[in-house]
Amino acid sequence: MKKFISCHDASDFQSLIAKALEYKNNPLKDATQGKGKRMGLLFLNPSMRTRLSTEIAAKNLGMDVIVFNVGQDGWALEFEDEAIMSGSTVEHVKEAAPILGKYFDILGIRTFPSLKNKEDDYSELYINQFVKYAGVPIVSLESATLHPLQSLTDLITIQETFKEKRRPKIVLTWAPHVKALPQCVANSFSQWVNAWSGADFTIAHPEDYELDTKFTKGATITHHQDEALKNADFVYVKNWSTFTDYGKIYTNDPEWMLTKEKLELTNKAKVMHCLPVRRNVELSDEVLDSAASFVTLQASNRVWAAQSVLSEILIGLGH
């Protein structure tokens, strides 16, 4: 594996999932694989689970890890080619990325969309500039449009817990939120589930909350949540802002919050969320605090997803 910024960088989902579950059973089985290698974790926006789980994963493989919060600890970076840097940016990625490539063997980058200009966000300029100029493998710790480590974690959690000899029905349902959020997690989950082809997949959202069809193609789309929930085995709850009229909130209808009553429509479905979650806005207390909630299991599996990816990258580096 040369980089990890989308599902297209994973040639074999099943082997990645199997490897992750092996690490879950024996976290230190490859404790010397990354000996003598350094990983840099660069954050252009805040993180908790992604930062901590990736750091633990790298250390489980014997790597040294350095975390750097770009906005707080370093110069403001410029990413546009041919920029006239007379504003607030101090250092161009063309200088920063190659230097970081000399310091580190693998770079993890976390960026975030502006939610102001769709073309800019969906160009994935920030992470692609690091891929272009760093000269070392880049791992997405979330980008403007995708969150591949989260999505790999989600598939690991589903495969680990679904024991029936049939395809599971998976539902991704929109939920209300107090502010406009990016489409990253919803895009990425849709992309991975559709590429996995191991499930019957439905996406439920209000009108005007369509996602980019390049990520959702293959899924059943409905504006009726109750209809989508019927016989579901897994329900993934996530808010996202509008895509066509970009980054807007058109509705915050509380009827879209997942409740215990709505879960009765499902096949005793397990409930997933990437966290952090707004209690009693996106998900009710009674759901989050019930046995149906897989959010803690899901978050704990972030370590094994990252460890599986980093191991494959180390193999690609010859270690």
PAVO-213168 format. One line per 4 residues: number of its first residue (from 1); for each residue x, y, z of N, C-alpha, C, CB. Coordinates in steps of 0.001 Angstrom, whole numbers, plus 500000, padded with zeros to 6 digits. Glycine has a CB too. Layout:
BEGIN
NUM> X,Y,Z,X,Y,Z,X,Y,Z,X,Y,Z; ...
end
This chain:
BEGIN
1> 500847,498808,500000,500000,500000,500000,500884,501243,500000,499041,500005,501228; 500643,502138,499053,501489,503321,498885,500926,504546,499601,501661,503629,497412; 499614,504590,499793,498953,505674,500508,497586,505174,500934,498839,506966,499627; 496901,505954,501765,495560,505552,502206,494718,506801,502367,495612,504737,503543
5> 494040,507194,501276,493187,508375,501332,491750,508081,500905,493764,509463,500460; 491508,506868,500386,490143,506451,500057,490100,504938,499963,489658,507099,498726; 488914,504385,499723,488782,502929,499616,489552,502381,498422,487312,502538,499506; 489835,503223,497436,490526,502772,496234,491988,502405,496497,490453,503844,495173
9> 492488,502805,497661,493862,502449,498018,493951,501090,498717,494457,503522,498914; 492807,500493,499006,492762,499174,499647,492399,498138,498588,491731,499149,500834; 493343,497329,498212,493098,496363,497138,492251,495181,497592,494413,495858,496591; 492259,494884,498881,491545,493714,499392,490938,494062,500745,492494,492480,499509
13> 489658,494429,500757,488992,494799,501997,489042,493668,503018,487550,495189,501723; 488776,492453,502552,488670,491325,503476,489981,491051,504205,488234,490082,502728; 491086,491179,503490,492372,490937,504144,492689,492031,505160,493492,490848,503102; 492314,493279,504849,492512,494367,505807,491671,494149,507055,492165,495717,505169
17> 490405,493750,506855,489517,493500,507990,490037,492335,508823,488082,493213,507504; 490450,491262,508158,490972,490092,508880,492223,490453,509669,491283,488946,507900; 493078,491244,509067,494308,491651,509754,493992,492505,510973,495229,492421,508797; 493022,493407,510822,492620,494239,511951,492111,493396,513118,491547,495230,511516
21> 491296,492390,512811,490766,491538,513878,491848,490671,514504,489651,490656,513341; 492867,490319,513735,494028,489630,514308,494746,490530,515303,494998,489186,513199; 494905,491800,514942,495549,492737,515866,494707,492954,517118,495802,494075,515172; 493409,492910,516960,492547,493063,518139,492785,491930,519130,491062,493103,517726
25> 493012,490736,518618,493280,489585,519481,494710,489569,520006,493004,488303,518732; 495618,490180,519253,497036,490166,519638,497684,491471,519176,497781,488926,519023; 497497,492562,519929,497927,493885,519473,499418,494005,519179,497560,494894,520491; 500248,493242,519862,501696,493417,519735,502361,492309,518924,502323,493479,521104
29> 501581,491624,518105,502164,490506,517365,503196,490957,516336,501072,489722,516676; 503105,492214,515888,504104,492763,514963,504787,493965,515594,503451,493161,513615; 505158,493818,516861,505648,494949,517649,506971,495518,517165,505793,494537,519068; 507679,494797,516319,508962,495314,515816,508896,495679,514328,510067,494278,516041
33> 507724,495544,513721,507622,495793,512281,508030,497217,511913,506202,495529,511806; 507680,498176,512754,507983,499568,512446,509194,500114,513181,506806,500410,512759; 510012,499231,513733,511187,499690,514478,512085,500539,513579,511979,498486,515045; 512502,501685,514102,513358,502584,513345,512607,503496,512395,514346,501795,512580
37> 511268,503414,512374,510461,504250,511500,509697,505288,512329,509482,503383,510671; 509498,506460,511731,508778,507537,512403,507514,507896,511630,509678,508773,512560; 506443,508148,512385,505198,508631,511786,504881,510009,512327,504030,507658,512064; 504570,510939,511437,504114,512260,511832,502617,512362,511668,504815,513344,511020
41> 501945,512854,512694,500498,513067,512648,500258,514568,512635,499768,512380,513864; 499791,515086,511503,499585,516521,511318,498095,516831,511346,500218,517006,509988; 497723,517751,512227,496313,518086,512392,496069,519541,512030,495855,517811,513830; 495251,519741,510997,494816,521078,510627,493471,521402,511253,494739,521214,509111
45> 492898,520433,511968,491686,520665,512748,491669,519649,513893,490391,520546,511853; 490855,519864,514917,490933,519034,516123,490548,517579,515894,490052,519609,517186; 490992,516738,516820,490682,515313,516763,490866,514712,518151,491579,514585,515720; 490102,513675,518440,490340,512902,519659,490561,511439,519301,489155,513047,520648
49> 489497,510733,518832,489632,509306,518550,490633,509028,517432,488284,508723,518182; 490595,509819,516367,491511,509570,515244,492952,509749,515687,491198,510511,514063; 493203,510820,516411,494567,511083,516874,495070,509982,517804,494630,512431,517585; 494299,509672,518822,494760,508713,519823,494850,507297,519257,493832,508730,521028
53> 493862,506891,518486,493867,505518,517959,495013,505312,516977,492527,505200,517274; 495300,506301,516144,496386,506155,515179,497733,506144,515880,496341,507279,514144; 497878,506960,516905,499133,506965,517671,499344,505620,518359,499128,508104,518718; 498303,505079,518961,498418,503761,519613,498765,502691,518585,497100,503390,520344
57> 498087,502733,517429,498336,501740,516382,499792,501771,515924,497406,501981,515187; 500313,502963,515683,501701,503091,515234,502671,502573,516299,502020,504560,514896; 502399,502879,517546,503283,502419,518630,503177,500908,518826,502940,503142,519946; 501991,500332,518589,501863,498872,518651,502752,498184,517629,500415,498460,518431
61> 503061,498889,516541,503930,498337,515493,505391,498736,515691,503454,498800,514121; 505682,499421,516796,507074,499767,517114,507546,501073,516530,507970,498695,516648; 506644,501877,515966,507037,503148,515364,507142,504259,516413,506037,503547,514280; 508014,505222,516153,508011,506467,516910,506985,507398,516284,509429,507125,516936
65> 506269,508150,517116,505193,509003,516637,505363,510411,517178,503827,508433,517040; 505182,511395,516304,505183,512801,516712,503890,513435,516208,506447,513564,516158; 503191,514109,517100,501944,514790,516763,502210,516285,516640,500847,514509,517831; 501679,516892,515577,501902,518319,515327,500579,518971,514943,502969,518533,514207
69> 500142,519937,515743,498931,520691,515462,499314,521918,514649,498191,521092,516775; 499064,521850,513351,499597,522856,512428,499138,524262,512788,499180,522533,511003; 497858,524451,513048,497351,525785,513316,497861,526385,514610,495876,525756,513342; 498108,525544,515617,498532,526029,516930,500045,526081,517074,497953,525155,518011
73> 500735,525095,516525,502158,524935,516798,503072,525432,515683,502448,523505,517059; 502521,525680,514495,503382,526024,513374,502832,527182,512565,503575,524829,512484; 503502,527440,511471,503097,528520,510581,501825,528151,509810,504231,528856,509603; 501037,529160,509479,499870,528949,508640,500333,528560,507241,498974,530218,508597
77> 499798,527459,506723,500252,526911,505453,499424,527422,504281,500206,525400,505494; 500098,527621,503156,499456,527946,501891,499465,526708,501008,500166,529139,501187; 498331,526426,500333,498219,525227,499513,498026,525528,498029,497079,524387,500006; 497589,526726,497701,497316,527058,496310,498623,527245,495539,496451,528327,496221
81> 498707,526634,494358,499840,526882,493480,499778,528318,492956,499858,525870,492307; 500939,528912,492772,501079,530275,492241,500422,531326,493134,500481,530351,490848; 500275,531010,494421,499684,531972,495354,500629,533146,495580,499349,531292,496697; 500072,534331,495702,500830,535504,496146,500638,535580,497652,500355,536843,495418
85> 501661,535235,498410,501516,535033,499845,501691,536348,500611,502527,533996,500336; 500748,537249,500385,500786,538543,501062,499731,538636,502156,500590,539670,500056; 499107,537498,502453,498071,537469,503475,498556,536798,504752,496842,536756,502953; 497712,535930,505315,498007,535332,506621,498871,534078,506534,496723,534998,507325
89> 498973,533463,505354,499783,532245,505236,501258,532605,505174,499377,531429,503986; 502072,531777,505820,503495,532083,505997,504392,531109,505247,503852,532068,507470; 503954,529843,505131,504785,528816,504520,503961,528031,503506,505375,527872,505593; 504557,527743,502362,503850,526991,501327,504072,525501,501524,504314,527422,499921
93> 503063,524727,501175,503166,523274,501289,504298,522727,500426,501844,522618,500894; 504672,523447,499360,505765,522989,498504,507086,522915,499262,505911,523912,497302; 507255,523771,500261,508438,523691,501117,508198,522782,502319,508842,525085,501592; 507012,522910,502926,506742,522174,504165,506686,520670,503946,505437,522643,504774
97> 505961,520233,502919,505741,518796,502730,507035,518029,502461,504775,518572,501585; 507924,518488,501568,509166,517731,501347,510046,517651,502586,509953,518353,500222; 510014,518708,503389,510802,518680,504627,510234,517639,505584,510822,520077,505301; 508915,517640,505720,508279,516645,506582,508541,515233,506056,506763,516907,506680
101> 508618,515104,504730,508947,513810,504139,510345,513347,504487,508801,513874,502650; 511241,514283,504776,512588,513925,505226,512599,513543,506707,513556,515087,504978; 511695,514153,507464,511635,513873,508898,510932,512555,509214,510930,515002,509611; 509943,512195,508378,509074,511069,508694,509034,510049,507556,507666,511564,508999
105> 508735,508805,507922,508572,507737,506940,507137,507628,506455,509017,506414,507526; 506184,507997,507317,504759,508014,506992,504171,509291,507584,504019,506730,507543; 503275,509937,506835,502596,511129,507335,501090,510892,507380,502924,512355,506454; 500495,511179,508527,499047,511196,508643,498582,512640,508629,498572,510467,509930
109> 497585,512955,507796,497119,514329,507630,495627,514407,507915,497425,514846,506207; 495227,515348,508768,493805,515589,509019,493472,517009,508577,493447,515374,510532; 492567,517096,507612,492097,518391,507138,490591,518470,507339,492470,518614,505645; 490003,519564,506900,488578,519756,507109,488045,520675,506026,488290,520334,508517
113> 486815,520472,505577,486271,521346,504532,485881,522714,505077,485062,520692,503878; 485870,523685,504179,485401,525019,504565,483883,525081,504628,485921,526068,503587; 483224,524202,503857,481766,524211,503665,481279,525520,503047,481059,523978,505000; 482201,526217,502352,481843,527459,501673,481924,527318,500160,482746,528590,502133
117> 482935,526597,499691,483143,526443,498256,483251,524957,497935,484417,527211,497784; 482216,524413,497304,482171,522977,497041,483305,522533,496138,480844,522598,496419; 483599,523322,495102,484645,522935,494160,485992,522842,494865,484721,523935,492997; 486290,523810,495724,487550,523775,496460,487615,522566,497384,487730,525058,497264
121> 486561,522344,498156,486566,521228,499106,486675,519888,498381,485296,521256,499970; 485887,519717,497319,485853,518428,496642,487063,518201,495728,484584,518316,495838; 487901,519206,495561,489174,519003,494860,490186,518295,495753,489745,520345,494385; 489922,518269,497076,490842,517666,498050,492262,518238,497881,490862,516118,497890
125> 492328,519550,497736,493619,520205,497495,494616,519935,498607,493426,521698,497341; 494201,520067,499860,495151,519983,500971,495856,518632,501012,494437,520230,502293; 495060,517570,501040,495696,516257,501185,496419,515854,499904,494652,515193,501556; 495886,516265,498746,496558,515925,497489,497889,516649,497331,495658,516253,496313
129> 498000,517839,497890,499280,518542,497837,500332,517833,498683,499114,519988,498310; 499920,517267,499806,500858,516473,500602,501262,515206,499859,500240,516113,501959; 500295,514555,499224,500611,513369,498416,501615,513730,497323,499323,512773,497788; 501418,514881,496707,502259,515305,495582,503678,515653,496005,501639,516494,494895
133> 503826,516319,497149,505123,516909,497480,505891,516232,498622,504921,518325,497827; 505237,515394,499440,505921,514863,500623,506934,513776,500298,504914,514322,501590; 506635,512947,499282,507561,511884,498924,507513,510674,499828,508925,512411,498916; 506534,510620,500737,506343,509462,501620,504858,509118,501625,506864,509754,503083
137> 504490,507912,502073,503073,507545,502108,502246,508479,502998,502924,506113,502594; 501078,508860,502489,500156,509725,503218,498953,508907,503660,499713,510933,502346; 498580,509053,504926,497376,508424,505469,496386,509520,505816,497701,507544,506722; 495180,509421,505288,494142,510393,505616,493596,510116,507012,493003,510355,504570
141> 493661,511130,507845,493056,511082,509175,491713,511814,509171,494005,511700,510228; 491206,512055,508021,489968,512697,507585,490375,513847,506669,489096,513205,508815; 489639,513935,505569,489911,514986,504594,488643,515799,504373,490425,514388,503254; 488639,516625,503358,487477,517477,503098,486238,516682,502709,487800,518466,502007
145> 486428,515506,502106,485265,514752,501617,485188,513319,502119,485276,514735,500130; 486247,512786,502713,486276,511362,503075,486930,511139,504435,487021,510559,502005; 486608,509991,505045,487218,509581,506319,487465,508071,506255,486295,509958,507554; 488474,507637,505495,488627,506205,505214,488949,505336,506425,489694,506022,504208
149> 489707,505841,507396,489980,505027,508580,488701,504760,509366,491015,505716,509477; 487818,505751,509430,486533,505542,510088,485714,504491,509352,485753,506857,510172; 485688,504567,508036,484868,503638,507259,485398,502213,507327,484798,504089,505813; 486713,502053,507301,487281,500721,507486,486894,500180,508856,488818,500751,507329
153> 486966,501022,509866,486532,500639,511214,485081,500169,511212,486701,501816,512186; 484248,500880,510479,482824,500538,510440,482608,499148,509850,482046,501580,509626; 483320,498841,508766,483182,497507,508169,483733,496434,509100,483903,497447,506812; 484820,496737,509791,485366,495783,510775,484324,495476,511838,486655,496343,511435
157> 483665,496509,512331,482670,496341,513391,481478,495522,512897,482194,497710,513902; 481044,495781,511682,479915,495032,511120,480288,493575,510912,479459,495653,509792; 481449,493322,510316,481827,491937,510047,482094,491163,511331,483056,491893,509155; 482665,491839,512323,482974,491191,513599,481718,490717,514319,483748,492144,514495
161> 480618,491436,514162,479436,491185,514988,478272,490531,514263,478973,492455,515570; 478301,490516,512927,477187,489937,512182,477514,488482,511840,476894,490758,510889; 476790,487566,512443,477122,486144,512335,476164,485349,511452,477147,485535,513699; 475124,485981,510951,474163,485246,510125,474725,484989,508727,472840,486021,510028
165> 474266,483913,508107,474759,483524,506782,473918,484162,505684,474752,481994,506631; 473911,485461,505685,473214,486239,504657,473824,487629,504647,471660,486300,504918; 473441,488404,503648,473916,489778,503571,473163,490631,504593,473737,490346,502135; 473871,491421,505391,473167,492300,506327,472504,493467,505602,474134,492828,507389
169> 471422,493960,506183,470832,495202,505693,471391,496345,506529,469263,495162,505760; 472047,497271,505854,472684,498408,506511,471978,499677,506073,474203,498476,506184; 471633,500510,507041,470971,501775,506751,471831,502926,507271,469552,501816,507383; 472129,503864,506399,472732,505132,506791,471617,506158,506842,473874,505571,505802
173> 471369,506712,508027,470277,507676,508147,470778,509025,508622,469214,507158,509098; 470310,510064,507943,470581,511442,508337,469956,511710,509695,470043,512436,507282; 470588,512607,510459,470053,513006,511757,470173,514519,511903,470794,512278,512915; 469346,515121,512738,469454,516567,512956,470756,516934,513661,468264,517068,513774
177> 471132,518202,513548,472317,518719,514245,472158,520217,514407,473635,518378,513472; 472924,520773,515346,472790,522208,515639,473601,523082,514693,473218,522486,517064; 474503,522468,513914,475287,523261,512963,475540,522441,511703,476632,523718,513596; 475980,523131,510667,476267,522456,509400,477529,521627,509524,476409,523473,508255
181> 477422,520350,509170,478564,519442,509218,478913,518972,507807,478263,518231,510136; 480158,518564,507587,480572,518090,506260,479948,516746,505911,482088,517982,506190; 480111,516365,504660,479592,515090,504169,480615,513945,504291,479162,515241,502719; 481785,514229,504893,482919,513289,504870,482556,511869,505294,484010,513798,505765
185> 481992,511737,506487,481724,510402,507024,480658,509695,506197,481283,510489,508496; 479603,510423,505828,478537,509821,505017,479050,509420,503642,477361,510793,504870; 479827,510305,502999,480443,509974,501710,481279,508711,501815,481310,511136,501213; 482141,508698,502818,483118,507628,502951,482446,506298,503274,484134,507976,504027
189> 481495,506330,504216,480783,505096,504558,480065,504548,503335,479779,505341,505702; 479421,505434,502573,478723,504999,501360,479698,504404,500352,477964,506172,500727; 480822,505055,500169,481822,504573,499220,482320,503179,499603,482999,505551,499146; 482629,502982,500873,483175,501702,501322,482134,500588,501276,483723,501835,502733
193> 480911,500873,501741,479882,499827,501743,479538,499416,500318,478613,500309,502479; 479417,500383,499421,479115,500061,498023,480241,499261,497371,478864,501342,497230; 481482,499606,497681,482621,498882,497103,482784,497498,497727,483909,499689,497287; 482379,497367,498981,482489,496096,499710,481553,495053,499120,482178,496298,501204
197> 480367,495462,498716,479371,494567,498103,478990,493416,499016,479899,494014,496792; 479078,493658,500316,478725,492597,501259,477434,492858,501993,479818,492412,502249; 476621,493817,501490,475429,494197,502232,474359,494742,501298,475773,495230,503300; 473124,494747,501799,472042,495509,501178,472063,496884,501846,470623,494785,501341
201> 472240,497931,501059,472559,499244,501613,471502,500270,501218,473946,499702,501141; 470975,500955,502241,469981,501993,502035,470428,503281,502717,468606,501545,502565; 470213,504415,502045,470506,505727,502620,469191,506484,502750,471537,506525,501741; 468904,506974,503959,467673,507727,504211,468030,509145,504630,466806,507034,505303
205> 467395,510123,503986,467642,511518,504341,466473,512376,503882,468965,512023,503716; 466318,513551,504473,465262,514457,503990,465541,514916,502560,465137,515681,504918; 464528,515451,501914,464732,516024,500593,465777,517137,500663,463402,516561,500021; 466552,517276,499608,467601,518292,499472,468882,517938,500221,467089,519620,499966
209> 468962,516741,500790,470187,516314,501470,470909,515196,500716,469862,515853,502881; 470729,515181,499402,471415,514188,498583,472932,514338,498719,470992,514321,497107; 473622,513221,498661,475087,513204,498638,475561,513100,497197,475650,512026,499487; 476844,513304,496989,477439,513166,495662,477230,511734,495174,478959,513531,495686
213> 476657,511592,493989,476315,510262,493482,477537,509390,493214,475509,510393,492217; 478718,509981,493103,479898,509141,492897,480200,508297,494132,481110,510006,492544; 479656,508691,495278,479827,507902,496498,478625,507005,496782,480067,508823,497680; 477439,507407,496363,476228,506671,496742,475738,505693,495688,475138,507635,497047
217> 476310,505723,494494,475842,504844,493424,475892,503384,493872,476689,505043,492150; 474760,502701,493758,474642,501321,494205,473749,501174,495417,475995,500767,494511; 473536,502284,496141,472672,502251,497318,471237,502581,496934,473177,503232,498387; 470290,502104,497751,468891,502519,497636,468730,503823,498407,467910,501409,498178
221> 468133,504838,497771,467964,506145,498408,466483,506378,498683,468548,507284,497516; 466163,506834,499901,464777,507138,500244,464725,508365,501140,464104,505934,500937; 463585,509065,501079,463339,510191,501971,462440,509792,503133,462715,511348,501202; 462175,508500,503263,461274,508003,504306,462068,507127,505274,460079,507203,503684
225> 462380,507682,506425,463216,506977,507387,462581,505676,507877,463505,507874,508563; 461301,505720,508210,460632,504516,508716,460693,503378,507701,459172,504825,509066; 460516,503726,506432,460589,502721,505374,461985,502106,505312,460219,503340,504016; 462997,502943,505435,464378,502457,505375,464711,501544,506545,465345,503628,505350
229> 464173,501853,507714,464544,501117,508921,463964,499706,508978,464101,501883,510129; 462970,499411,508193,462322,498104,508256,463336,496986,507994,461164,498027,507239; 463452,496085,508971,464299,494892,508885,465793,495202,508816,463908,494086,507682; 466189,496409,509192,467622,496746,509181,468368,495969,510262,467826,498265,509385
233> 469599,495570,509933,470478,494907,510901,471436,495896,511565,471274,493796,510215; 471819,496941,510825,472689,497993,511354,472130,499340,510904,474176,497806,510873; 472105,500282,511835,471666,501636,511521,472789,502600,511883,470347,501998,512280; 473331,503244,510859,474419,504207,511040,473793,505600,511026,475529,504059,509916
237> 473940,506318,512119,473333,507637,512276,474388,508711,512059,472682,507785,513674; 474088,509683,511190,475065,510754,510933,474365,511956,510323,476200,510260,509995; 474737,513125,510777,474279,514352,510146,475235,514769,509039,474140,515470,511182; 474704,515420,508012,475539,516110,507031,474750,517291,506482,475985,515144,505879
241> 475468,518303,506038,474833,519479,505446,474542,519227,503970,475728,520730,505615; 473896,520181,503334,473481,520012,501953,474682,519987,501004,472522,521126,501557; 474525,519255,499913,475588,519126,498918,475353,520027,497707,475705,517680,498466; 474142,520030,497165,473878,520815,495944,473985,522309,496232,472475,520485,495372
245> 473187,522817,497144,473354,524185,497646,474258,524053,498861,471953,524886,498008; 475534,524171,498639,476562,523554,499478,476625,524111,500904,477895,523726,498826; 476728,523159,501863,477040,523499,503244,475937,524176,504021,478205,524357,503267; 474687,523944,503644,473559,524612,504296,472784,523648,505203,472617,525211,503239
249> 472011,524240,506101,471017,523496,506882,469646,523918,506380,471169,523760,508436; 468908,522992,505764,467567,523278,505280,466503,522876,506298,467325,522561,503965; 466829,521875,507093,465867,521388,508078,466613,520841,509284,464945,520302,507467; 465993,520942,510428,466502,520273,511626,465354,519523,512283,467144,521293,512622
253> 464547,518881,511479,463342,518201,511938,463689,517160,513006,462615,517534,510752; 463261,517356,514250,463579,516404,515318,462993,515020,515086,463086,516933,516631; 462044,514912,514150,461468,513607,513846,462488,512652,513240,460297,513766,512904; 463618,513190,512764,464659,512334,512192,465621,511782,513253,465444,513110,511148
257> 465484,512212,514509,466313,511630,515567,465925,510167,515779,466162,512432,516892; 466937,509308,515900,466650,507884,516093,466252,507626,517543,467876,507018,515706; 465110,506969,517716,464568,506671,519036,464366,505166,519200,463240,507420,519258; 464047,504793,520430,463782,503384,520728,462574,502880,519941,463551,503188,522236
261> 461558,503724,519785,460360,503325,519045,460699,503037,517583,459282,504421,519135; 461534,503853,516990,461912,503631,515594,462726,502343,515438,462714,504831,515063; 463521,502014,516445,464322,500791,516366,463453,499542,516344,465288,500722,517536; 462238,499658,516830,461337,498508,516813,460953,498097,515389,460082,498822,517616
265> 461186,498978,514431,460939,498650,513020,462038,497766,512442,460821,499929,512193; 463154,497694,513102,464333,497015,512566,464386,495555,512999,465602,497732,513008; 465384,494869,512512,465653,493488,512909,466619,493496,514100,466243,492661,511712; 466145,494098,515207,466991,494261,516398,468337,494869,516010,467202,492899,517114
269> 468268,495945,515264,469465,496545,514683,470420,497080,515734,469080,497654,513744; 471693,497031,515393,472742,497662,516167,472958,499065,515613,474058,496827,516128; 473163,499995,516513,473237,501409,516145,474688,501874,516158,472384,502273,517105; 475069,502564,515092,476441,503030,514931,476468,504544,514754,477112,502337,513732
273> 477548,505149,515205,477798,506580,515033,479296,506792,515186,476982,507450,516071; 479865,507699,514388,481322,507878,514399,481822,508621,515631,481755,508622,513161; 480946,509340,516327,481276,510159,517495,482161,511342,517090,481984,509303,518573; 482059,512485,517792,481167,512762,518921,479708,512856,518480,481582,514057,519613
277> 478808,512561,519416,477380,512544,519114,476650,513530,520022,476799,511117,519278; 475698,514252,519463,474857,515165,520236,473684,514372,520794,474359,516367,519361; 473731,514098,522086,472664,513330,522717,471331,514092,522655,473030,513010,524181; 470303,513333,522374,468937,513849,522298,468758,514907,521201,468540,514435,523636
281> 469691,514900,520257,469557,515657,519016,469682,514688,517848,470629,516792,518922; 470828,513989,517792,471032,512963,516767,470497,511611,517220,472515,512846,516421; 470780,511282,518459,470379,509997,519036,469847,510228,520442,471568,508992,519057; 468784,509520,520798,468215,509672,522134,469070,508942,523172,466769,509142,522165
285> 468979,509402,524399,469667,508734,525509,469315,507257,525561,469314,509402,526841; 468031,506952,525379,467584,505579,525542,468193,504648,524502,466081,505516,525467; 468549,505173,523334,469231,504363,522335,470718,504261,522654,469023,504950,520934; 471339,505400,522934,472780,505395,523202,473147,504570,524431,473275,506812,523380
289> 472271,504530,525408,472556,503822,526646,472032,502384,526644,471963,504575,527805; 471547,501941,525494,470974,500597,525404,471981,499602,524836,469712,500613,524540; 471594,498329,524887,472442,497279,524324,472527,497366,522805,471921,495912,524732; 471622,498119,522192,471653,498272,520739,472806,499158,520271,470339,498846,520252
293> 473345,499965,521171,474380,500928,520787,475744,500259,520655,474454,502061,521809; 476330,500418,519481,477669,499879,519213,478725,500980,519155,477669,499099,517901; 478382,502192,519596,479291,503311,519362,480631,503144,520094,478628,504607,519796; 480613,502533,521286,481869,502336,522020,482717,501260,521361,481588,501961,523483
297> 482094,500148,520985,482811,499093,520270,483401,499638,518976,481877,497905,519973; 482593,500381,518261,483004,500971,516988,484229,501867,517182,481845,501778,516368; 484191,502740,518176,485311,503656,518421,486569,502906,518858,484927,504686,519485; 486392,501851,519642,487575,501096,520088,488242,500379,518925,487188,500081,521170
301> 487462,500035,517910,488030,499358,516739,488841,500289,515843,486925,498727,515930; 488827,501586,516141,489634,502519,515362,491118,502156,515418,489424,503944,515866; 491571,501653,516563,492986,501276,516701,493353,500194,515699,493285,500793,518133; 492496,499188,515584,492849,498020,514771,492750,498332,513279,491938,496835,515119
305> 491844,499222,512918,491790,499670,511527,493079,500389,511154,490576,500592,511299; 493501,501312,511997,494729,502066,511727,495941,501153,511722,494917,503175,512762; 495979,500199,512639,497130,499307,512721,497238,498432,511479,497038,498434,513971; 496098,497984,510983,496087,497174,509768,496616,497966,508579,494673,496668,509477
309> 496162,499204,508432,496609,500062,507325,498101,500370,507443,495800,501375,507298; 498540,500749,508626,499954,501103,508803,500856,499907,508553,500199,501653,510210; 500425,498741,508964,501220,497530,508697,501386,497302,507202,500562,496298,509343; 500297,497482,506447,500383,497290,504995,501301,498324,504351,498989,497367,504364
313> 501271,499549,504867,502168,500577,504332,503620,500244,504656,501802,501962,504896; 503869,499754,505868,505232,499360,506236,505735,498221,505348,505286,498939,507714; 504853,497302,505014,505236,496225,504076,505641,496830,502745,504070,495209,503874; 504875,497839,502293,505204,498513,501050,506519,499248,501088,504132,499459,500700
317> 506924,499671,502288,508211,500328,502460,509364,499338,502595,508167,501221,503668; 509005,498048,502648,510042,497029,502760,510322,496594,504172,511290,497519,502157; 509340,496813,505085,509524,496417,506483,508323,495626,506966,509746,497650,507378
end
